[in-house]
């Protein structure tokens, strides 16, 4: 007759991983970044801004290339800004965006170290 292992024996097969991996706050932040770039339109918008004159683009110049209304492009830009991937500067009635390269670098580094 075999006996069942005790709960302590069953749960102690591996050392606990409580201290391993990214902290929860960092995981949440990176997930927002990856979710933001998980949409092809937002990747295209980042590309348009990064290759724009002086590394920036006016919202008015982003609608036609992606074939979306200004309101929809503004929605996508808000998601990118909330993820920390772009900065917004108001100039009169127009919003200008620039890519936050350090945020892209941090995301790339996180992927390489996972």
C-alpha positions in Angstrom: 0.0 0.0 0.0 1.4 3.4 -1.0 0.9 6.5 1.1 0.1 9.9 -0.2 2.9 12.6 0.1 2.1 15.3 2.6 1.3 18.8 1.4 4.6 20.1 2.6 6.5 17.4 0.6 4.4 18.1 -2.6 4.9 21.9 -2.5 8.6 21.8 -1.8 9.8 20.3 -5.0 11.2 23.6 -6.2 12.6 26.6 -4.5 10.1 29.5 -4.3 10.3 32.1 -7.1 9.0 34.9 -5.0 12.0 37.1 -5.4 12.6 36.2 -9.1 11.4 38.2 -12.1 10.1 41.7 -12.5 8.4 43.5 -9.7 4.6 43.8 -10.2 4.7 47.6 -10.8 7.4 47.1 -13.5 5.4 44.3 -15.1 2.3 46.5 -15.2 4.2 49.4 -16.8 5.8 47.1 -19.4 2.4 45.5 -20.2 1.0 48.9 -21.0 3.9 49.6 -23.3 3.6 46.3 -25.1 -0.2 46.6 -25.3 0.2 50.1 -26.9 2.6 48.7 -29.6 0.4 45.7 -30.1 -1.7 47.6 -32.5 -0.5 48.0 -36.1 -1.9 51.5 -36.4 0.0 52.7 -33.3 3.2 51.1 -34.6 2.7 53.0 -37.9 2.1 56.2 -36.0 5.3 55.8 -34.0 7.2 55.2 -37.2 5.7 58.3 -38.9 6.6 60.5 -35.9 10.1 59.1 -35.5 10.9 59.7 -39.2 9.2 63.1 -39.3 11.0 66.3 -39.6 12.9 67.0 -36.4 11.6 63.7 -35.0 8.1 65.0 -34.5 4.8 65.2 -36.2 1.6 67.3 -36.0 -1.6 65.4 -35.4 -2.9 67.0 -38.6 -0.1 65.2 -40.6 -0.9 61.8 -39.1 -4.5 61.2 -40.2 -4.0 60.8 -44.0 -1.1 58.3 -43.9 -3.1 55.9 -41.6 -6.5 56.6 -43.3 -8.3 57.4 -40.0 -10.2 60.4 -38.7 -8.5 62.9 -36.4 -10.6 61.7 -33.5 -9.4 58.1 -34.0 -5.8 59.1 -34.4 -6.1 61.2 -31.3 -7.4 58.1 -29.4 -4.4 56.1 -30.6 -2.0 58.9 -29.6 -3.5 59.1 -26.1 -2.8 55.4 -25.6 0.8 55.9 -26.8 1.2 58.9 -24.5 -0.3 57.1 -21.5 2.2 54.3 -22.1 5.0 56.9 -22.1 6.0 56.3 -25.7 5.3 59.7 -27.0 5.3 63.3 -25.6 2.7 65.8 -26.6 3.2 69.5 -27.1 0.4 71.9 -27.8 1.2 74.6 -30.3 -1.8 76.8 -30.9 -4.7 74.5 -31.9 -2.4 71.7 -33.0 -0.8 68.9 -31.0 2.7 67.9 -31.9 4.1 64.5 -30.9 7.6 63.2 -30.5 8.8 59.7 -29.7 10.3 59.1 -26.2 13.3 57.0 -27.4 14.3 56.1 -23.9 11.0 54.4 -23.3 11.5 52.3 -26.5 15.0 51.5 -25.4 13.7 50.3 -21.9 11.1 48.1 -23.5 13.7 46.5 -25.9 16.0 45.9 -22.9 13.2 44.3 -20.9 12.5 41.9 -23.8 16.2 41.0 -24.1 16.5 40.2 -20.4 13.3 38.2 -20.0 
